[in-house]
Amino acid sequence: MIEVRRLAIGVVLATLALIVLLGVRPVSRETILAGYAIALASIAMAALTRIMRNARRNAPSRFEHELRRERIPPGRPNALVRIERELTLATSNAGHVHDRLRPMVRDIAQARLGRAATRERLGDETWELIRPDAPEPRDRSAPGLSLRTIRRVIEALEGA
């Protein structure tokens, strides 16, 4: 409201000055009208500047907005969730051990040891799981590996 009043007062004063100058004519009419246009433009620019400054002052900064934003707890990495799911399924199903866990463990062994992934470096238990000629389980729906066995396989991979 104060900004509108300030703007109106500026326009009224500039118009009064225009009327007085047109009556007195100290210079040509074109010069007086050009001065009036410049005065109105200056009044408008000053008003816009004040409005923008006040709007920026009243609005919270991006920094303050980010500080007030709700914190989202960090999630678990997708790869970790996928591996946990594979391990859980491997404990319940021998077919899953053969089809999913075995290739994953073989890839890990090859990444850690290269082509040198051998029975001597990995141990019998891990080698039996990843050996290239491992037979398919007779009963694919039989229970899979125990968590202890999976832990020993992981320890063998880490120690190799």
C-alpha positions as CSV (number, residue, x, y, z in Angstrom):
1,M,0.0,0.0,0.0
2,I,2.9,2.4,0.8
3,E,4.5,1.6,-2.5
4,V,1.3,2.5,-4.4
5,R,1.0,5.8,-2.5
6,R,4.7,6.6,-3.1
7,L,4.2,5.9,-6.8
8,A,1.1,8.0,-7.0
9,I,2.8,10.9,-5.3
10,G,5.7,10.7,-7.7
11,V,3.4,10.7,-10.8
12,V,1.3,13.6,-9.4
13,L,4.4,15.7,-8.7
14,A,5.9,15.0,-12.2
15,T,2.5,15.9,-13.8
16,L,2.3,19.1,-11.8
17,A,5.9,20.0,-12.9
18,L,4.8,19.2,-16.5
19,I,1.8,21.6,-16.2
20,V,3.9,24.4,-14.7
21,L,6.7,24.0,-17.3
22,L,4.2,23.9,-20.2
23,G,2.7,27.1,-18.8
24,V,6.1,28.9,-18.4
25,R,7.8,27.3,-21.4
26,P,11.5,27.9,-20.5
27,V,12.4,25.4,-23.3
28,S,10.6,23.8,-26.2
29,R,7.5,21.7,-25.7
30,E,9.2,18.6,-27.0
31,T,12.0,18.9,-24.5
32,I,9.5,19.3,-21.7
33,L,7.6,16.2,-22.8
34,A,10.8,14.2,-23.2
35,G,11.8,15.2,-19.6
36,Y,8.3,14.2,-18.4
37,A,8.6,10.8,-20.0
38,I,12.1,10.3,-18.4
39,A,10.7,11.3,-15.0
40,L,7.8,8.8,-15.3
41,A,10.2,6.1,-16.4
42,S,12.5,6.9,-13.4
43,I,9.6,6.8,-11.0
44,A,8.5,3.4,-12.4
45,M,12.0,2.0,-12.2
46,A,12.5,3.1,-8.6
47,A,9.1,1.6,-7.7
48,L,10.0,-1.7,-9.4
49,T,13.4,-1.8,-7.7
50,R,11.8,-1.3,-4.2
51,I,9.2,-3.9,-4.9
52,M,11.8,-6.5,-6.0
53,R,14.0,-5.7,-3.0
54,N,11.1,-6.1,-0.6
55,A,10.1,-9.3,-2.3
56,R,13.6,-10.8,-2.0
57,R,13.9,-9.6,1.6
58,N,10.6,-11.3,2.6
59,A,11.1,-14.5,0.7
60,P,13.3,-17.1,2.3
61,S,16.6,-17.8,0.6
62,R,17.3,-21.1,-1.1
63,F,19.8,-21.8,1.6
64,E,17.2,-21.3,4.4
65,H,14.8,-23.4,2.4
66,E,17.3,-26.3,2.2
67,L,17.9,-26.0,5.9
68,R,14.2,-26.4,6.7
69,R,13.6,-29.2,4.3
70,E,12.7,-32.6,5.7
71,R,15.7,-34.8,6.0
72,I,15.4,-38.1,4.1
73,P,17.3,-40.8,5.7
74,P,19.9,-42.4,3.4
75,G,18.6,-45.6,1.8
76,R,20.4,-48.8,1.4
77,P,22.3,-49.2,-1.9
78,N,20.3,-51.2,-4.5
79,A,23.3,-53.6,-5.0
80,L,23.4,-54.4,-1.3
81,V,19.6,-55.1,-1.3
82,R,19.9,-57.3,-4.4
83,I,22.8,-59.4,-2.9
84,E,21.0,-59.8,0.4
85,R,17.9,-61.1,-1.5
86,E,20.1,-63.5,-3.4
87,L,21.7,-64.8,-0.2
88,T,18.3,-65.2,1.4
89,L,17.0,-67.1,-1.6
90,A,20.1,-69.2,-1.7
91,T,19.4,-70.5,1.9
92,S,16.0,-71.7,0.9
93,N,16.4,-73.2,-2.5
94,A,19.1,-75.4,-4.0
95,G,18.1,-74.5,-7.6
96,H,18.7,-70.8,-6.7
97,V,22.1,-71.7,-5.3
98,H,23.0,-73.3,-8.6
99,D,21.5,-70.8,-11.0
100,R,22.1,-67.5,-9.2
101,L,24.5,-67.6,-6.3
102,R,27.1,-69.9,-7.9
103,P,27.6,-67.5,-10.9
104,M,27.7,-64.5,-8.6
105,V,30.4,-66.1,-6.4
106,R,32.3,-67.3,-9.4
107,D,32.3,-63.7,-10.8
108,I,33.6,-62.4,-7.5
109,A,36.3,-65.1,-7.3
110,Q,37.5,-64.2,-10.9
111,A,37.4,-60.5,-10.1
112,R,39.6,-61.0,-7.0
113,L,41.9,-63.8,-8.4
114,G,41.6,-63.6,-12.2
115,R,42.0,-67.0,-13.9
116,A,44.0,-68.2,-10.8
117,A,40.7,-69.0,-9.0
118,T,41.7,-72.6,-8.0
119,R,40.8,-75.1,-5.3
120,E,44.1,-74.5,-3.5
121,R,43.5,-70.7,-3.2
122,L,39.8,-70.9,-2.4
123,G,39.4,-74.1,-0.4
124,D,37.4,-77.2,-1.1
125,E,34.0,-75.8,0.0
126,T,34.1,-72.7,-2.2
127,W,35.7,-74.5,-5.1
128,E,32.9,-77.1,-5.0
129,L,30.4,-74.3,-5.3
130,I,32.0,-72.4,-8.2
131,R,33.8,-75.1,-10.2
132,P,32.9,-75.0,-13.9
133,D,31.6,-78.6,-14.0
134,A,29.4,-78.4,-10.9
135,P,26.4,-80.7,-11.5
136,E,22.8,-79.4,-11.1
137,P,21.2,-80.4,-7.8
138,R,19.0,-83.5,-8.0
139,D,16.2,-81.7,-6.2
140,R,16.1,-78.1,-7.1
141,S,13.5,-77.3,-4.5
142,A,15.6,-78.8,-1.7
143,P,17.0,-76.4,1.0
144,G,20.0,-74.3,-0.2
145,L,23.2,-73.5,1.7
146,S,23.2,-72.7,5.3
147,L,24.2,-69.2,6.5
148,R,27.3,-70.7,8.1
149,T,28.3,-72.2,4.7
150,I,27.7,-68.9,2.9
151,R,29.8,-67.1,5.6
152,R,32.7,-69.6,5.1
153,V,32.5,-69.1,1.3
154,I,32.6,-65.3,1.8
155,E,35.5,-65.6,4.2
156,A,37.4,-67.8,1.7
157,L,36.9,-65.2,-1.0
158,E,38.1,-62.4,1.2
159,G,41.1,-64.4,2.4
160,A,42.1,-65.5,-1.1
